[in-house]
Amino acid sequence: MTKHFILSINPNAQYEWDQYILRDPLTAGRPDLASLIAEAVGDETGSYLVAVNIEVTVLEKAQNLQPARVPLDVATAITQTRPEEMVA
């Protein structure tokens, strides 16, 4: 069984669990690897000792489209807006 996923790597993510994200390319959902293995076994009741081989082939690398975070001074932004500059 061959499945395709999109792996996003962001070592600067705010949380550790967001550093590596595996997603389905069509639904963008995170894959349930246990369900995929159960599907391969046949979904029959029981306990199984399974060997799982993971072979990774990079098909394409996309550019990082995440913009850099820019700090915003909210107080300065609010005081610089004048009522006459606002359009109704």
C-alpha positions as CSV (number, residue, x, y, z in Angstrom):
1,M,0.0,0.0,0.0
2,T,1.4,3.4,-1.0
3,K,0.0,6.5,0.6
4,H,1.1,10.1,-0.1
5,F,1.4,12.8,2.6
6,I,2.7,16.3,2.9
7,L,5.3,16.8,5.5
8,S,5.7,20.4,6.9
9,I,8.8,21.1,8.9
10,N,9.0,24.3,11.0
11,P,11.8,24.2,13.6
12,N,10.7,27.6,14.8
13,A,7.1,26.6,15.6
14,Q,5.7,27.9,18.8
15,Y,4.9,24.4,20.1
16,E,7.0,21.2,19.7
17,W,4.2,19.2,18.2
18,D,3.8,21.7,15.4
19,Q,7.4,21.4,14.3
20,Y,6.6,18.3,12.1
21,I,3.2,18.0,10.6
22,L,2.1,15.2,8.4
23,R,-1.1,15.9,6.3
24,D,-3.2,14.2,3.7
25,P,-2.7,16.2,0.4
26,L,-6.4,16.1,-0.5
27,T,-8.2,16.6,2.9
28,A,-5.3,18.3,4.8
29,G,-6.3,16.0,7.7
30,R,-3.6,14.4,9.9
31,P,-3.3,10.7,9.0
32,D,-4.3,8.1,11.6
33,L,-1.5,5.7,11.1
34,A,-3.1,3.1,13.3
35,S,-6.2,3.1,11.1
36,L,-4.0,2.7,8.0
37,I,-2.3,-0.3,9.5
38,A,-5.6,-1.8,10.6
39,E,-6.9,-1.4,7.1
40,A,-3.9,-3.3,5.7
41,V,-4.4,-6.1,8.3
42,G,-8.1,-6.4,7.4
43,D,-9.8,-4.8,10.4
44,E,-10.5,-8.2,12.0
45,T,-10.7,-8.3,15.8
46,G,-7.5,-9.4,17.5
47,S,-4.1,-8.4,18.5
48,Y,-1.4,-8.4,15.9
49,L,2.4,-8.1,15.9
50,V,3.1,-6.1,12.8
51,A,6.2,-4.8,11.1
52,V,5.9,-1.5,9.4
53,N,8.4,-0.3,6.8
54,I,8.5,3.3,6.1
55,E,10.2,4.3,2.8
56,V,10.3,8.0,2.2
57,T,10.8,9.5,-1.3
58,V,10.7,13.2,-1.7
59,L,8.5,13.9,-4.8
60,E,8.6,17.7,-4.6
61,K,9.8,20.4,-2.3
62,A,7.7,23.6,-2.1
63,Q,8.9,27.0,-1.1
64,N,8.2,28.1,2.4
65,L,5.2,30.5,2.0
66,Q,4.8,31.3,5.7
67,P,5.5,35.0,6.3
68,A,7.8,36.1,9.0
69,R,6.2,37.4,12.1
70,V,6.6,41.2,12.5
71,P,6.0,42.7,15.9
72,L,3.3,45.4,15.9
73,D,3.2,48.2,18.4
74,V,-0.5,48.5,18.9
75,A,-0.4,51.8,20.8
76,T,1.5,53.5,17.9
77,A,-0.8,52.1,15.3
78,I,-3.9,53.4,17.1
79,T,-2.5,56.9,17.8
80,Q,-1.5,57.3,14.1
81,T,-5.0,56.8,12.8
82,R,-6.9,60.0,12.5
83,P,-10.7,60.2,12.0
84,E,-10.3,62.3,8.8
85,E,-8.2,59.5,7.3
86,M,-11.1,57.0,7.8
87,V,-13.4,56.6,4.9
88,A,-17.1,55.7,5.5
